[in-house]
Amino acid sequence: MIPVVESCFGAAIGVLLGRPLFIAVLAGVSLLGQTTLPSQITSAALVSFGANKQKVIVWQVISIVLWGTLFGILATLGLPVRNK
């Protein structure tokens, strides 16, 4: 599967946790793909490779909530996100 190329680490974690490979790849790409590409691109790629639209939407929503929460906490704590 080509989406594995985008997020091998996330897929490996999913497989180690006992998820089927396709679900592990979908979750890995959704959660970790945000570090390299915008969610619009990863979502379109997943659907074009045959992933179920509803599952992609669910995982993208989970990813956006988690990343938003993480950066909200970092901002609240005043931790630097970028080095100047």
C-alpha positions, 0 to 999 in steps of 0.5 A: 500500500502506498500510504505506508510510505507516508507514515511507516512509524504510525503504521508499525505502532498500529500493527504492534497494537494488534490492528489490521494493517489497513486500519493501522495505515489509515490511523498512522497516516491520519495521526502522523501525516499532519507533520509533513502534509496538510490534512486535506492532502492526506485525506484525498490520498487515502480516499484515492487509494481506496480507504472508506470515506467515513473512516478517513473522516473519523480519523482526520477528526481525531487527529485534528482534535489531538494535534489542536489539544497538544498545541493548545496545551503547549501554548498555555504552558508557554513552551516554545514550539519553534527555535528562534 
